[in-house]
Each structure stands twice: as C-alpha cells, then as structure tokens.
Amino acid sequence: MAETIVIDTDIAIIGGGAAGCYAAMTARRKAPDLDVLILEKAHIDRSGCLAGGMNAINAYINPGESVDSFVEYVRFDAMGILREDLVRTQAALLNEVVRDLEQLGLPVVKDDSGRYAPRGRWNIKIHGESLKPLLATAVRNLGARVLNRVVVTNLLVQDGSVAGCFGFGLRDGRFYVVRARKTIVATGGASGLYRPNNEGDARHKMWYSPFNTGAGYAIGIRAGAEMTSFEHRFIALRTKETIAPTGTLALGFGAPQVNALGEEFMKKRWSHMGGEGAPTPIRLFAPLKEMAEGRGPCYMDTRHLSAERVKALKEAYLDMYPNTVQYWAANGIDPAREPIEICGTEPYIVGGHCQAGYWIGVDRKTTLDNLFAAGDVAGGAPYKFVSGCFAEGRIAAESAIREIRETPGALPKMSPGVIEREKMRVFSPLGAGGKLSPVAVEERLQKIMDEYAGGIRTQYAMNETSLKVARKKLAEMLRDLSSLAASDLHELMNLHEVLDRIDVARVLVEHLMARKETRWPGFQTRLDFPETREEWSLFVNSASDPETGDIRIILRPLDSFSDSVTEPTEVVLGNPY
C-alpha cells in the first residue's frame, strides 16, 4: 500500500492556474507569516487554461467605462441571470490586478499615447505567451510551497467542516493528507463531459483545457456543497478544425459572421438582439440556425484584411493558439482571400465565461465551513475571464486570512478511519484487474451526454424525455464503476478524472431538467420549453447528500445572495435514483 504523507499548512490552494496562483501570491503578500501550499495536478509553470498563453485580457474597464457599465453589460450578456454582488466586487479589482501583472513582466500593448491598447469595450491587447511562467515565478519568489504532480481526490471533512484535502502523487505514488485551516478550490471547470468535435487521437484538440476535468466541482459535490447554474453551459464559437477563439477575429480584426451566401446574418436577422454585439449565446445560436435552414457553412469574413493586417492576425494567434497559423500554412489558407469557417464546440461547464460553480458569498466562501472558491470553479459571476479569476483569487485569499486572524486555533485532529477509507477508494483500482478502462468509461459518458443531454449531435438541444434517458443511463453507469481498473499511476489519474466527470454530469443533467425554459438559446435550448419565461428569472442550485449521493434542486431568487448559506427557497427535486 502507498506511503501516507501528512502535510500541515495554513492555507491549502487546490489548483495552480490563474486563480490559484494569484490567491497564493496574495496570501504571501498580505500574511507572510502564514504557510501557503498549492496542490497542482500538472506543473504550475504551464498548467491550467493559460498554459499556452493569451493575446488579450478580456475583462478590463477601459476609459469611458465603469464598474456600473461593466455590470450592466454582463447582465445583458448573461441574459438577466447573474450575481451582481460577485460581478461588482471582482470588477472593482480588474484594472488593479492587470497593473500588478504588468509590473511582474507581462507585456501589455500600448497605443501611441502610452495607454493600454483596447480591443473592444472590455479587452486590452497583450503579448501573453509567457503569462503562466510569470505567475509561477512570482508564486515561488513570494515563498509559497508547491506540490506539483499531485492529483487531489477529495476534500478532508471533519465534523462538518473542511479541514484540508486528499491526493496522490502522480510520480511518486504517495498518498497525501493535507491538513489546512482554510482551503481554496481553484481548479477550473469541466471539459470532456461531451463527445468533442474531433475524435480519436485528436480528441483533445478542443477549446477548453482538456485536463480541467471538473475535479474542483466534484470534490465539493461529494462533500455536500451547494452549487449553482450548471445549466448555464458554455459552448464556444470557434474556428473549424483548430478550435481557435473567434474573438481575436471579431474584436481584434473586425471580421463579421457571414453565411455561405455572403450575408452578414447577425446584422440582417439579429439586429434586434444587438447584431454582432448580441449576447454570447445568440452569437452561437445564430450560425446554428443559418446552417439548419440551409445557408451554411458559416464563416468569419477576413477578406477585407490587408497583407499587413493578416501578418498581425497571425502574430496575435501565436500568443495563444500557434497551431492555427501552422494549419493555415500547411493548407495554403490566406485569410485575406478566403473567410475562416466556424463551428460550435462541445459544451463545457465553466464559471468564468458562464457561471457554473460553487454558491458563494462576496467573500468567495462556499456553503461549507473553511472552504472558499475562486476562478472558473466559482459560480454566479460570468464574464470574469483571466483578470476576473485573478480578482477572485485575491478576494478568496484575503477572506481566508481574515478568518484565520479572527479565529486562531490549532489544526483539526484527523480521524484515522476517514483517511483509510479515502486511501482505499483512491488506490483500490490500481492493478485490480477490472474489466473497464478509464478511456472506455469516458467514451460511454460522452456518448450519453452528446445524444441525450444536448451535445453536438442534437445541435445542443434537449427535452424532458431525453434528459430523463440521460439520467437513467448515468445511474446505470454508477453500477458498473466497481469494474474500473488502472494499470499504472497515470491511468489511475485518468480513472479519477472520469469519476469526477460522472459526478459533474449527474448534477448537470438535473440542472438542465430543472430549468423549464430556454434562457440561453444554443447554450441551453429546451425544445419543450422554447421561450424565456419571467418566472424563471432565478438561480437553479443543487446540493448532494454526502452519504447517498442523492441530488436535490434548490431554487433561489435573484436577490437571495446576501447570505450564501440561507435556507433553500424551494426544493423541487428529491432523489432521482
């Protein structure tokens, strides 16, 4: 059996991406006497969504805008559902955290007057290929400890409070027990729930990091934390084949969407929703409708670009998506001569673009004592992107420090039984000789979600009947999981990743079923409830029973966020299994 390593710390941060690194930086700056530990599945130098870099900061208050105008825009883009308190508190810090990153060495593009160069209302241009190494260096220089290559498997819960976490070493095979006074979850959202655009060996050629597998959600779900807005999925509109961001084309280079007839259909048929400036779900739904009605494929029209501008476009993609430039070169594609075909991706669950995640207070504290959430895993605040994740990491760290100062005390005692149960759960599939591989189970999960819970195959649409089929098939999957086996530590990681995805998928299906309307066309299209309904201007939340796994749905009005642990407004679903 694996060696058990016990580590004590003041603040444990699960996930070393944007939010996790900035939380660690904040904690060490504000409280250098406290021990801070990051647990990262990969390596913080190149982990998370920023691993390949960025060419823009997508949430910034440019001159002429304000926190108020930002909040109103996010409300418009989220089609009426958002936690204004969360959006407002992170918006107040956006510019400050960007200036901090510039001081750390981030190259921010300036205009002739020396001001940050804007890209649309809320973006500024950067050369951010090395953004993640800059963050990692700052974390180390400030004295935070880092455990790279450690897969966190569950929260350590003692007497109803979070007391740290469990994990195993991907390289050393050790079982880690981390005792912490406060814990911050910052792992990112979930990809891989649905069958992707590209299959087989190319299955990881997707928009969102394929290594963000919903672990941060899953550990909270299993511990009984309240979650929110999983039904507000994110489906990215991206360049076909390379799955590169289209915002670079639209905001950076003025490329409109056109159909196969050359029509600028956003202006022609969606002007009442803002045309090219329509809410993000509509900008996905509109090309889907064009293709369904026989006017596809659809494109981003780059044919107005000069040779100089095409060169600038390629440079922009080299900062975050270099394989796009390689693909154009290999296939003789000249954006000045032919438009760039676009498509929708598979759905993702992510709290940075949409708002799926933990139900939190303005201090970013979850409904579990001693547990905070920041970044993509934190719910209720869409349109946070990179800078919003930095801001939430800072808020969560400051809140954790404040609680430690207000209630100093010793680390909680550990129950040997709790530790041994988790150790057995983690390692028992290793070398067990089971019949199911993690890859086979993942493919089965993706097929179920794709066909019955609104994937690419159904043009992201669903109804009550199909969702019930998904629920039933996911329940059947649970009965087969005892046959899962892993031959080595890497496959053991894959096994726990698919277990996490299944737990996230179960909650997602219940959220999709609970919302009896189409609030976000494309992102959440209900064929049996095709209209937006005013009575559904509310949050769909959920909580799972830690002992049985039963899921209950909780409805909360939009103004119910003054206390993150208030009693549920209404319970509309009991045990679905």
Residue, then its C-alpha position, 0 to 999 in steps of 0.5 A: m500500500a502507498e506511503t501516507i504523507v501528512i502535510d500541515t499548512d495554513i492555507a491549502i490552494i487546490g489548483g495552480g492556474a490563474a486563480g490559484c496562483y494569484a490567491a497564493m501570491t496574495a496570501r504571501r503578500k498580505a500574511p507572510d507569516l502564514d504557510v501557503l501550499i498549492l496542490e497542482k495536478a500538472h506543473i504550475d509553470r504551464s498548467g491550467c487554461l493559460a498554459g499556452g498563453m493569451n493575446a488579450i485580457n478580456a475583462y478590463i474597464n477601459p476609459g469611458e467605462s465603469v464598474d456600473s457599465f461593466v455590470e450592466y453589460v454582463r447582465f445583458d450578456a448573461m441574459g438577466i441571470l447573474r450575481e451582481d454582488l460577485v460581478r461588482t466586487q471582482a470588477a472593482l479589482l480588474n484594472e488593479v490586478v492587470r497593473d500588478l501583472e504588468q509590473l511582474g513582466l507581462p507585456v501589455v500593448k500600448d497605443d501611441s499615447g502610452r495607454y493600454a491598447p483596447r480591443g473592444r469595450w472590455n479587452i486590452k491587447i497583450h503579448g501573453e505567451s509567457l503569462k503562466p511562467l510569470l505567475a509561477t515565478a512570482v508564486r515561488n519568489l513570494g515563498a509559497r510551497v508547491l506540490n506539483r504532480v499531485v492529483v487531489t481526490n477529495l476534500l478532508v471533512q471533519d465534523g462538518s467542516v473542511a479541514g484540508c484535502f486528499g491526493f496522490g502523487l502522480r510520480d511518486g505514488r504517495f498518498y497525501v493528507v493535507r491538513a489546512r485551516k482554510t482551503i481554496v478550490a481553484t481548479g477550473g471547470a469541466s471539459g470532456l463531459y461531451r463527445p468533442n468535435n474531433e475524435g480519436d487521437a485528436r480528441h483533445k484538440m478542443w477549446y477548453s483545457p482538456f485536463n480541467t476535468g471538473a475535479g474542483y466541482a466534484i470534490g465539493i459535490r461529494a462533500g455536500a456543497e451547494m452549487t449553482s447554474f450548471e445549466h448555464r453551459f458554455i459552448a464556444l464559437r470557434t474556428k473549424e478544425t483548430i478550435a481557435p477563439t473567434g474573438t481575436l477575429a471579431l474584436g481584434f480584426g473586425a471580421p463579421q459572421v457571414n453565411a455561405l451566401g455572403e450575408e452578414f446574418m447577425k446584422k440582417r436577422w439579429s439586429h434586434m438582439g444587438g447584431e454582432g454585439a448580441p449576447t454570447p449565446i445568440r452569437l452561437f445560436a445564430p450560425l446554428k440556425e443559418m446552417a439548419e435552414g440551409r445557408g451554411p457553412c458559416y464563416m468569419d469574413t477576413r477578406h477585407l484584411s490587408a497583407e499587413r493586417v493578416k501578418a498581425l492576425k497571425e502574430a496575435y494567434l501565436d500568443m495563444y493558439p500557434n497551431t492555427v497559423q501552422y494549419w493555415a500554412a500547411n493548407g495554403i489558407d490566406p485569410a485575406r482571400e478566403p473567410i475562416e469557417i466556424c463551428g460550435t464546440e462541445p459544451y463545457i461547464v465553466g464559471g468564468h465565461c458562464q457561471a457554473g460553480y460553487w454558491i458563494g458569498v462576496d467573500r468567495k466562501t462556499t456553503l461549507d465551513n473553511l472552504f472558499a472558491a475562486g476562478d472558473v470553479a466559482g459560480g454566479a459571476p460570468y464574464k470574469f475571464v483571466s483578470g476576473c479569476f485573478a480578482e477572485g483569487r485575491i478576494a478568496a485569499e484575503s477572506a481566508i486570512r481574515e478568518i484565520r486572524e479572527t479565529p486562531g486555533a490549532l489544526p483539526k485532529m484527523s480521524p484515522g478511519v476517514i483517511e483509510r477509507e479515502k486511501m482505499r477508494v483512491f488506490s483500490p483500482l490500481g492493478a485490480g484487474g477490472k474489466l473497464s478502462p478509464v478511456a472506455v468509461e469516458e467514451r460511454l459518458q460522452k456518448i450519453m451526454d452528446e445524444y441525450a443531454g444536448g451535445i453536438r449531435t442534437q445541435y445542443a438541444m434537449n427535452e424532458t424525455s431525453l434528459k430523463v434517458a440521460r439520467k437513467k443511463l448515468a445511474e446505470m453507469l454508477r453500477d458498473l464503476s466497481s469494474l474500473a481498473a488502472s494499470d499504472l499511476h497515470e491511468l489511475m489519474n485518468l480513472h479519477e478524472v472520469l469519476d469526477r466527470i460522472d459526478v459533474a454530469r449527474v448534477l448537470v443533467e438535473h440542472l438542465m431538467a430543472r430549468k423549464e425554459t430556454r434562457w440561453p438559446g444554443f447554450q441551453t435550448r429546451l425544445d419543450f420549453p422554447e421561450t424565456r419565461e419571467e418566472w424563471s428569472l432565478f438561480v437553479n442550485s443543487a446540493s448532494d447528500p454526502e452519504t447517498g449521493d442523492i441530488r436535490i434542486i434548490l431554487r433561489p431568487l435573484d436577490s437571495f445572495s446576501d447570505s450564501v448559506t440561507e435556507p433553500t427557497e424551494v426544493v423541487l427535486g428529491n432523489p432521482y435514483 
